[in-house]
Amino acid sequence: MSSNDPAPATFLQRFLGGMSRTRRDFAQKLTSLFSSTVIDASTLEALEELLITADLGPATVEQIIAPLRHKLSRRDLHDPQQVQDALKGTILATLKASSSFSADVHRDARPLVYLFLGANGSGKTTTIGKLAKRFIDQGGKVILAGADTFRAAAIEQLQIWAKRVGADAVCHQAGADPSAVVFDAMQAAVARGASYLLIDTAGRLHTKRNLMEELKKIQRVIARQLPGAPHERYMVVDATTGLNALVQAKEFHEAIGLTGLILTKLDGTAKGGVVVAIADQLKLPIAFVGLGEGVDDLQPFSPEVFTDALFTAS
């Protein structure tokens, strides 16, 4: 955590508040499940059902439950606290295994180029605006590029965010060639000495194939202007869609090669376990999570803090 991040207590409080729905559904049911001192096969079946309803996903749940079943068969499970500690440890290890930030490799690159991908409605443009504010608050000079030319509203929204947080914006008219926008934005970022270039892209074109090919073209334009860029390819996914978010992320990862994920609207779902499923199945770092609608509610993801919040019932 950098010196610009919230103090640990405040940081945990943000997660506790932002994950209140998931905590009510998960932690409280977990407490109820372990109210009995007897651990048997039916306990593990109930635990498996609880994990699935929290949207950890069948494959991830099986990886968690299998070693517990093995311990139970060997009579190595004796009390609820032992099961809960093992569960918490497994979830934390899963999240930590995918939580490296590739941007650190490019720390000296200027500008650092972030390409944002994701389906319409995921909160992509809003996330870009919030991340821009974060970088500006840290002393960076930020340019936003409106390469989602498929929707006039997306261009307007990006321009509003740029004005709100004090960033520059490079946009063309609706219907313009997205790659042309990106070309101009790259030149502007270099000429103006920008620290960060954040590029918004379309979440939908006429076909999925058209969308993926357009995104690949944008990447080529970026790389020709600045070798090694884009330094990050972040997909923004709506946590309220549950495991559908995992399906979407797989499609984009196969086509584009993501470097990380940003989960929005975590405060609006009781199925925050999808965070664990995504980390386990995609082996990609979760860079940031949206814990509310406020401009400062986009927070860097912490496996430790997330896990602590997940197991805190009140």
HELIX and SHEET records of a PDB file:
HELIX    1   1 PRO A    8  GLY A   18  1                                  11    
HELIX    2   2 SER A   20  LEU A   33  1                                  14    
HELIX    3   3 ALA A   41  THR A   53  1                                  13    
HELIX    4   4 PRO A   58  SER A   73  1                                  16    
HELIX    5   5 PRO A   80  LYS A   96  1                                  17    
HELIX    6   6 SER A  102  HIS A  106  5                                   5    
HELIX    7   7 LYS A  124  ASP A  137  1                                  14    
HELIX    8   8 ALA A  152  VAL A  165  1                                  14    
HELIX    9   9 PRO A  178  ALA A  191  1                                  14    
HELIX   10  10 LYS A  208  GLN A  225  1                                  18    
HELIX   11  11 ALA A  239  THR A  241  5                                   3    
HELIX   12  12 LEU A  243  ILE A  256  1                                  14    
HELIX   13  13 LEU A  266  GLY A  268  5                                   3    
HELIX   14  14 VAL A  274  LEU A  282  1                                   9    
HELIX   15  15 PRO A  303  LEU A  310  1                                   8    
SHEET    1   A 8 ASP A 168  CYS A 171  0                                        
SHEET    2   A 8 VAL A 142  ALA A 147  1                                        
SHEET    3   A 8 TYR A 196  THR A 201  1                                        
SHEET    4   A 8 LEU A 112  LEU A 117  1                                        
SHEET    5   A 8 GLU A 232  ASP A 238  1                                        
SHEET    6   A 8 GLY A 260  THR A 264  1                                        
SHEET    7   A 8 ILE A 286  GLY A 290  1                                        
SHEET    8   A 8 LEU A 298  PRO A 300 -1                                        
END                                                                             
